[in-house]
Amino acid sequence: MNLVKDYVDIVSSYTDAPELFIRASAYFIISSTLGKFFYCPYLVGHARPNLWIVLSSIPGRMRRSTITNYTIFTYKHAMMKFYQKSAEFAKEKGFALDLERFKNLIFSSFIEEGTPEGIIDHIQSTNLDAYCIISSEFGSLLERATTRDYEMGLLALFSKLYYGEGGVYYLSKRGKKNEEESVRIIPEGLYVTMFSSMQEPHLYLTPKMIRQGFLRRLMICYVEPNELKEWKPPFRLELKNVYDDLANLAEKIGEKVFEYSNYASTSRIIANIHPEVAERINRYAEKLDMMVKNIGDDVSIVKQTQWEHLAKLSILDAISKCNIKTLSNYPILHVDKENFVEALKFLRYVDEKMENIVAKIASYREPVKTSFEPIERVYAIIKQHGEITRAELYKKAMMKKRELDEILETLLSAERIDIKVQSTKGRHKLIYVCKE
C-alpha cells in the first residue's frame, strides 16, 4: 500500500496542476487524517507529523483551487468512513451513534479564518483534539494579521497551535458579565494541520515574519509559471469520475483511521526511526545550524528548522505505506531509508524556492538605500560561496543592477569584500571574494 502514490496517480490523471501541489496535498491528507495517532519520542519536542502547507503561485493557471477542493473532499470522505466504521462497531456492542453528529464534527474541525478570540472560542466550544486550518486566501489573512489591531495576535496563536502548546488568554472585561467570560484557554496537545494557498509570497510575507519564526512553520510550495510542462483541456468526459476515484481512496484511508484509532486508544503509536535515517536527519540539522552560526541571514534563519519538516515527511511516508509491525502486542511504525529518500526528494524541491522567496521578501519590503538587511543579504551570499561571479550574484540577489552596485560599492569601501579579475577568451570576468 502507498496512499500518497495512489492519490498522486489519481489526481495527476485528471488535472494539469503542478505535481508539487498534488504531492503536497497527498502528504497533507495523510497528516490530517492519520498523523494524529503517531509521535516520535526521540525527536526534540516529541514531534508529531502535523504539516502546515501553503500552495503559492500566480492566480488561475496553477489550479490551486482545484487541488484544495480535492483535498477537502478526500479528507471529509475519509473521516466520514471512519465515523461509519465506528458506528458499525458500536452497534455490534449494543450502542447507537448519531452519524449526523459526526458530520457536524467534521465540519467543526475546520478553521477558515477569524480573530484570535474567535478561533479560541471555536476551539473551546467544539472541544476536539484535532483541527485543520483551511484558507484559500491565506495571503489576505496574513495581510490583515499585520495591519489590523484585533488580529495582531493571530500569528502568535498559530505558532502555539502548530506545536500543540496550551495557553491562557486574558481578554478585555468590557461588556462581560463575569470574570470567566474574559478568559480563553487553549488545551495542550491539540493536533493542528494547515492547507492553504496564496499568490506569490513576496506580496504578503514580511521580513518581520521571518524573524518572529512564523515562516519557519510553513512549507511554502511555490511554483513559477514556466515550470508547467503539460496542459489538459478543461472539458473532458472523464472528469466526471474524479470524485468517485477519490471517494474510493478516501474509504481506504478512513478504514486505516479506524484501525489506528483502535491501536492508539490508550496512547499514540511510536514512530521508530531507523538509525541511519536518524543520523542523516541529525547531519541535515547540523548543516542548517552552522548556516545560522556562520551566515545568519534571513535565508538561514528560515531554513534552520527544515529538519523538522524532513522528519515529519519521513514519518508520513511510512504511514502512507503502512510500515507498522507489532512488537510485544504494541504497534510500532518503522521509518526506513526509503521513507527518508522520498521525503528528502519532496523537501528539496520546496527548499530550492525558499532562498529566492526570502530574497524577494527583503527586496520588496525594504528600501535598499536605507535598509540594513539588503546589504547583509548580499554579503551573506558572497560569504556563503566564498567567491562568486558578478553574473551569478545578480541572479541570486534578485535586485536591480543599480541597487546591487550601490551595495557592492558599500561593501568594498568597508573592506568586507574584494574583487578578482579573471580573463577568459579576451573578456574580463569580475569575481567578488569575501574578506572576513
N, C-alpha and C positions, 0 to 999 in steps of 0.2 A: 504493500500500500504506500502511496505517496500522494497525499491530499493536495499539497502545493502544486505538484506537477499536473494532477488531474484538473485542478482549477485553471491553471495557466493554459493547458491544452484546450479546454472548453472555450474560454473567453477569447483566446487568440484566434480561434476558428470563426468567430462571429464579428470581431471588431478589429479595426486597424489602429487601435490605441497602442502607444509605445509599450514594449514588453516590460520595461521597468515599472510602469504603472500597474500592469496586470500582476506582476510578481509581488509588488508591494501590497496589493490588495489581498493576494493569497496568504501572505505571511500575517497580515492583519487579521484575517478571518480565523486563522489558527490561534493567533494570540488572544483574540477577544472571546472565542468560544471555549477553547481547550486549555489555554495557557494558565488560567487562574488556578488550576489544580496542581501546578508544579512550582517548585522553587529549588534553588541551588544553595545549600548551606555553606559551600566553600568559597562563594564569591562575596566581596565586600557588600554589606547591606542585605545579605541573603536574597540576591536578585531574583525577581520573578519576571517572566518574559512578556511584560506588557510593552507593546510598541506604540510610539506616537509618530504617526506618519503624516506627512503633508505632501500632496502632489502639487507640483508647480510647473507652469508653462504659460505661453500666450493663451488668450481665451479662444474657445471654439474648437479648433482643429484637433487638439490632443485628446479629445473625448474624456476629459476629466469627469464630467457629469455622468456619462455612461458608466464609467468604472465605479463611481460612487454608488449609482443605482444597483449595479450588480453586487457590489459589496454588501450593501444594506439588505438586499433581497436574500442573499445567501445566509447572512448572519441570522436574520429573522426566522427563516425556514429551518435552519439548524437548531435554533433554540426551541422552536415550536415542536420539532420532532422529539427533542429531549423531554419537554413537558408532557407530550403524548405518551412517551415510554414510561415516564414517572407515574402518570395517571393509570396506565395499564398495570403497572407493578403494584400500585396502591390498591387497585380493585381486587387483585389476586389476594391481597392481605386483608380484604374486607373494609377498605377505606374508599371514600369518594373524593376526588379532587376536581375543582372547578377550572375547566380549560379557559373559560372567558377571563378568569382572574389571571391566568398565566399569560394570556395575550396582553393584558394591561401591564404585567411585569416587564415584558419585552419592551413595550413602548416606554415604560418608565425608566428603563436602563439607558436611554439616550439622553445626552445633554447637548443641545444645539448651541445656544448662547444665552447670555444673561449677565446680570450684575453678580459680583461675588456673593452678596447677600441672598440673591435669588437662587443661585446654584446650591449654596449650602442649605437653604430652606428645602430645596427639592431633594437633596440627599437625606436630610433629616426626616422628611415626610414619607419617602419611599422605603428607606431603611434596607437597601440592597447591599450586597457585598461587592458588586462589580458594576461599572458603568462604562459607556462608550461616548466619547466626545466626537460628535459628527458635525462638521461645518463646511458647507460648500463655498462659503465666503469668509474663510479664515483670515484673509488679508484685511478685510474690513473690520473684523473683530479685533485684530492686533492694532489697527489704526485707532479705533475707539479706546482701546485699553491704555493707550499712551497719551490721549488727548482729553478724555472726559474724566472729571474728578471722581464720579461714582464708580468708575471701572478701574481706577488706578491700582487696586489690589488684585486684579484678575490674574496677572501673570504670576504673582506670588502664590496665589491659591492653586493655579495649575501646577506649579513646581511641587507643592505639597502633595497634590493628588497623584502626581507621577510616581513619587516614592512611597505612596501609601502612608504618609505621615498624618497623624491626628493633629488636632489643634482646637483652641477655643477662641472665638471671635467676639469681642465686646463691641456692640454697635450702639448707636445713639439711642438714648432712652426717650427721646422726644416722641410723644404720641403713643407711647407704650403704657399699658395698664399696670404691668408689674415688671419686676426685675428679670424674670425668666425670658420675657419676650425680647429683651435686648441682648441675649446671649445665644450664640450659634456654636454648635460643636460638630467637628468633623471626626468621626470614629477612626481609630487606627486600623491599618490593614486593608483598606479599600484597594480593589484592583481596578485601575482605570486605564483604558486604552484610548487612542485617538486616531481617527481617519478623516483628514480634512484636505482642502485644496485651496489654492490661491493663484493669482497671476505671478509674474516674475518677482522673486524675493526682495529685490532692492526697492520695490515700490512700497513696501510695508515695514521691513525689518530695519532696526536702527543699531548703531554701534553700542548703545546702552544695553540693548537686549543681550548682546554678546557678553558684555562684562557682567551682567546680572546672572548669567548662566542659563537663562530660559532656552536659548537657541540650542544648547547642548543636549537638551532632552528630545529635540525633534530630529527625525530623519527626513530631511527635505529631499524629495525625489524630483529633481529638476531636469526637464528635457527641452532642448532647443529645437526650433522648427526644422533645421537642416538635418536632424537625426532621424527623421521619419523615412522609412525605407519602403513603405507599402501603402497603397490606397485601395480601399474597398468601396464599392458603390453603396449609397445609403439605402437604396431599395433592393432587397434580396428576399426571396421567398423563404429561405432557410432561417431567417431571423426569428420567425415565429416559434422556433424550437429552443431558443436560448434559455428561456426561463424554465422549461421542462428539464433541460440538461442540468441547470444549476440546482433545481429543486431535488433532483436525484442525488447529486453530490452532497447537497445540504443534509439529506437524510442520513447518509453515511457519517457525516460529521456529527449530527445530532445523536446518533447511536453511540459514537465514541464519547460524547459529552456525558451521556447516561452511564456508560461503563466507567469512565474516570471519576465521575461524581461518587460512585459506589466505592471505588478504590480509596478516594480521598475523603470518605465520610468522617473519619476521625482526625486525620492530618493530611497535609498536602504531600504529593508524591515527590520524592527526591530526584533531582536530575544529577546523575553521576557523570562527570566529565572525564573522558579518557586522559591519562597523564600527559600524553604528547600534545593533546589539544589544549590542556591547561597551561602547559609550558609555552605554547605558541601564543596563547592569549596574553600571558604574562610578558612575553617579549614584545608583543604589539603595544601593550600598555606602557612598558618602559620606554619604548621608542617615542611614544606620544609625550610622555612626561619629560624626556630630555629635550624635545622640541620647545616645550614651555620654558624649561630652565635656560636653554641656550639662545632661544629666539624671542619668545614671549610676545609675539604679535597676536593680532586678533585671530588669525587662522589657526595658530597652535592652541590658543585658548579654547576655541570652539571644538577642535578635534581631540582635546585631551581625554574626553570620556567616550571616544568612539569604541573603545574596547568593550564597554557595556553593551552597545548595540551588537557587536560581534558575538558576545557570549549569548545574548538573548536570541539572536537569529539562529545560532547553532542549536540551542535548545529547541526552538520552534521547528527547525528542520527535522530534528529527532522525533518530536511529537507528531509531525506530519507523516513520518514513516513508521510510526507506532513501534519505536525501538524500546518496548517495555518487556522486562523479564522479571520473574518473581524470585525473590531471594528470602528464604525463611518465611514464606507467606506474605511478604511485603513487596509490592511492586516498585521497581526501580527503572527510571528512564536512563538509557545509556546513550550518551552523546559521543559519537565517534569521529574519526578523522574525515569521513565522507560528509558528515553534517557540517563540520567546520569549513571544509573546502567550498561547499555550496553557499554557506553564509558569507564567507570572505569574498566570493565572486560577486555576490549581490552588493555587499557593502562597498567594495572597491569602486564600483560604478557610481554609487551615490557619493562617495568620498571625492572622486575626481572633480565633481562640480563644486565642492564646498569652498575651495580656495578662490575660485572666480566669484562665487556668490558673496563671500565676505569682502573681497576686494571691491566689488561693486557697491556694497552697502556703505563702505567707508568713503568712496569717491563721490557717491550721490548725495550723501548726507552732510558732508563736511566741506567747507571752502578750503581749497588746497593751500592758499597763501597764509591762512590764519590757523590752520589746524595742526596740532601736534601729530595726530595719528597717521596721515598720509606719508609724512617724512619717515616715521618709524617703520611703516609698512614697506616702503621702497627699500629702506636699509635692511630690513629683515629678509627680503627676497634675495638681496645680494649676499647677505651673510649666510643664508641657508645654502646657497650654491657655491660659496667661496669665491667664484668669479663667474661672470655671466656676460654674454654679448649684449650690445645695445638693442639689437632687434628682439632678442628673447626677453629682455627686461621690459620693453614696451608692451609685448604681448601679455606678460604676467601682471604688469602694474595696472592695466586697464584704465589708463589715463590719456588725456590729450597730450600731444607732443610738447606743447609749450609748458604745460603744468609739470610734466615729468622733468623737463630740462631745468626748470627752476629748482626743483627738489634736488636733482643731481648736483647742481651748482652749489647749493647749500651744504650738502654732504662733503663735497670736495673741499670747500672753504674751511669746513670744520675738521678736515683731515681724517674723516671717518672712512672714506673710500679713496681709491686711487684708480688711475686709468692706464691700461696697457694698450699699445697699438700693435696689431698683428697684420702683417702683409700677406695677402692671398691673391695670387693671379693679377697683380697690378693694382689691387684695391686694398684700402686700409680698413680693417675691422676694429672697432673700439670694444674693449673688454673692461668691465668695471670689476674691481677687486676690493674685497673687504679688508680693512687695515687693522681692525680691533680683534 
